[in-house]
Amino acid sequence: TMIVLLALLGDLGTAAISWFIYRSRKFVMVTFVSALVFQSIYVAISLPRSFRHSEETLNADLEREKSFEQYATIGDVSFDLQEPYSDKRGINGELVELSLFRHLAIIVPISVTHPGVYQIYLQYHDNTVGGNNEFEKEVTQDLHIGSNMLRIEFPWNESRGFGYASPKIAKGGARIQLSYLASPQELFGNLKPGSSVERNILQKFMKERGFDKGLSSTSHINQFVSQKQVQF
């Protein structure tokens, strides 16, 4: 719609210029109709081509993004508790004895088909002492092909002094997000040479992530792989 409107405004401008120069209505009409026919032919040819190119670029971008989802899969998440102790806490005006643990570990199995460096972000929440508690941890790990078992540790000094109740009793849950850390050489080395679609995707991708000003040999580009939420 914008292209058609701009073309029409251009034709009107051309006709207006012709009127000021020649002061001839017939010449203005011929000029306007000629410009309108030319613009109509141009738009009819270029617009579908532009739509097809945009669709090809979008599909190629989606295909590239989805390819990383095949790199790894998060399995059944579990937990481990160590160093049990009892403590009394005031909850709703009453002194309640709680069974707590000084150490909590969330165990995340990951099945990998593409080896490399991965980033695991884990957010754990529970209801230990009458309120919602949230704990976050981000781990970077080099994973190999096959089964990998990640143990995300939450020690006592990260519990704000409350310790950890059993996730099953405290209605604990976790959200895990897995990303692949691709090197620029690895990511862009797979681009098809000479493909304008791939070049457009590369330029857009680089600009969005601030890499258009240059990449260092140690740069890594975070690519989403998988996400999982569990309730224990």
C-alpha positions in Angstrom: 0.0 0.0 0.0 2.8 2.4 0.9 4.6 1.7 -2.4 1.5 2.3 -4.4 0.8 5.6 -2.6 4.4 6.8 -3.1 4.2 5.9 -6.8 0.9 7.8 -7.2 2.4 10.9 -5.4 5.3 10.7 -7.7 3.1 10.7 -10.8 1.1 13.7 -9.4 4.4 15.5 -8.8 5.6 14.9 -12.3 2.2 16.2 -13.7 2.5 19.3 -11.6 5.9 20.1 -12.8 4.8 19.6 -16.4 1.9 22.1 -15.8 4.2 24.8 -14.5 6.6 24.3 -17.4 4.2 23.9 -20.4 0.9 25.3 -19.1 -0.8 22.6 -21.2 -3.6 20.4 -19.8 -3.3 17.9 -22.6 0.5 17.6 -22.0 -0.1 17.3 -18.3 -2.7 14.5 -18.8 -0.4 12.6 -21.2 2.5 12.9 -18.8 0.4 11.8 -15.8 -1.1 8.8 -17.6 2.3 7.7 -19.0 3.9 7.9 -15.6 1.0 6.1 -14.0 1.2 3.2 -16.6 5.0 3.0 -16.1 4.7 2.9 -12.3 1.9 0.4 -12.4 4.0 -2.0 -14.6 7.0 -1.5 -12.3 5.0 -2.1 -9.1 3.3 -5.2 -10.6 6.7 -6.7 -11.4 8.7 -5.6 -8.3 6.1 -6.1 -5.5 5.6 -9.8 -5.9 9.3 -10.3 -6.2 9.9 -8.3 -3.0 7.2 -10.4 -1.2 8.8 -13.6 -2.3 12.3 -12.5 -1.2 10.9 -11.4 2.2 9.2 -14.8 2.6 12.4 -16.7 1.6 14.4 -14.7 4.1 11.9 -15.3 6.9 11.7 -19.0 6.2 15.5 -19.4 6.0 15.9 -17.5 9.3 13.3 -19.7 11.0 14.9 -22.8 9.6 18.3 -21.7 11.0 16.9 -20.9 14.4 15.0 -24.2 14.7 18.1 -26.2 13.6 19.6 -25.6 17.1 16.6 -27.3 18.7 17.9 -30.6 17.4 21.3 -30.2 19.2 20.1 -31.4 22.7 17.1 -32.5 24.7 16.4 -32.0 28.4 15.3 -35.2 30.1 13.5 -35.9 33.4 14.7 -33.4 36.0 15.1 -34.6 39.6 16.7 -33.4 42.9 19.0 -34.4 45.6 19.1 -33.3 49.3 22.0 -33.5 51.7 22.9 -32.5 55.3 19.5 -32.7 57.0 18.7 -30.7 60.1 15.7 -29.4 62.1 14.8 -25.8 62.8 11.9 -24.0 64.5 10.4 -21.0 62.7 7.5 -18.7 63.5 4.8 -19.1 60.9 1.5 -17.3 61.2 2.1 -16.6 64.9 3.0 -20.3 65.7 6.4 -21.9 66.3 6.7 -24.7 63.8 9.5 -27.3 63.6 10.7 -27.8 60.0 12.8 -30.5 58.5 15.4 -28.8 56.3 18.5 -29.5 54.4 21.7 -27.5 54.0 22.3 -28.6 50.5 20.0 -28.9 47.5 21.0 -30.0 44.0 18.8 -30.1 40.9 19.9 -32.8 38.5 19.3 -32.1 34.8 20.0 -34.9 32.3 20.7 -33.7 28.8 20.9 -35.8 25.7 23.3 -34.2 23.2 23.6 -34.8 19.4 25.9 -31.9 18.7 28.9 -31.5 21.1 30.0 -28.1 22.2 29.6 -25.4 24.9 26.1 -25.0 26.4 24.6 -22.5 28.8 22.1 -23.8 31.3 19.9 -21.3 33.2 17.9 -22.7 36.1 15.4 -20.9 38.3 14.2 -22.9 41.3 11.3 -21.8 43.5 9.7 -23.3 46.6 7.5 -22.4 49.6 10.0 -23.2 52.4 9.0 -20.7 55.1 5.4 -19.6 54.4 6.4 -17.6 51.3 7.7 -17.9 47.8 11.5 -18.2 47.5 13.4 -18.1 44.2 17.0 -19.1 43.5 18.7 -18.7 40.2 21.8 -20.3 38.8 23.6 -20.1 35.4 26.1 -22.7 34.4 28.3 -23.0 31.3 29.3 -26.5 30.4 31.1 -28.3 27.6 28.8 -31.3 26.7 29.7 -34.4 24.7 27.6 -36.5 22.4 25.2 -38.8 24.3 23.9 -38.6 27.9 25.2 -35.8 30.1 24.2 -35.4 33.7 24.3 -31.9 35.1 24.2 -31.3 38.8 23.2 -27.7 39.6 24.2 -27.0 43.2 22.4 -24.7 45.7 24.5 -24.7 49.0 23.5 -23.3 52.4 25.1 -19.9 51.9 22.8 -19.3 48.9 19.6 -20.1 50.8 19.4 -16.7 52.7 20.0 -18.8 55.9 16.7 -20.6 55.6 18.0 -23.9 54.3 16.0 -26.0 51.8 12.9 -28.0 52.4 12.2 -31.1 50.3 10.9 -29.8 47.0 8.0 -32.3 47.2 6.9 -30.9 50.5 7.5 -27.3 49.7 5.8 -27.4 46.3 9.1 -26.8 44.6 9.5 -26.3 40.9 12.1 -25.4 38.4 12.4 -23.7 35.0 15.4 -24.7 32.9 16.5 -23.0 29.7 19.2 -24.6 27.5 21.2 -22.6 25.0 24.1 -23.4 22.7 27.1 -21.1 22.6 28.1 -21.0 18.9 31.3 -19.4 17.7 31.1 -16.9 14.8 33.1 -19.2 12.6 30.9 -22.2 13.4 27.6 -20.2 12.9 28.5 -18.3 9.8 30.7 -21.0 8.2 27.5 -22.9 7.2 26.1 -20.0 5.1 25.6 -20.9 1.5 28.1 -18.9 -0.6 26.5 -16.4 -2.9 23.1 -16.6 -1.4 21.5 -13.2 -1.0 18.9 -14.6 1.4 21.7 -16.0 3.7 23.6 -12.7 3.4 20.5 -10.7 4.5 20.0 -13.0 7.4 23.6 -12.7 8.4 23.5 -8.8 8.3 20.2 -8.7 10.3 21.5 -11.2 12.8 24.8 -9.4 13.3 23.1 -6.0 13.8 20.5 -7.3 16.3 23.2 -8.7 18.5 25.7 -5.8 18.1 28.2 -7.9 16.2 28.1 -5.7 13.1 31.1 -3.7 14.5 33.3 -6.7 14.6 33.8 -10.1 16.2 36.6 -11.3 18.4 38.0 -14.8 18.3 36.5 -15.4 21.8 33.0 -14.2 20.9 30.1 -16.6 21.4 26.6 -16.2 20.1 23.8 -17.6 22.3 21.3 -19.8 20.5 18.2 -21.1 22.1 17.9 -24.9 22.2 15.2 -26.0 24.7 13.2 -25.0 27.7 11.5 -27.1 30.4 9.4 -26.5 33.4 9.0 -29.1 36.2 7.0 -29.4 39.4 8.3 -31.8 41.9 
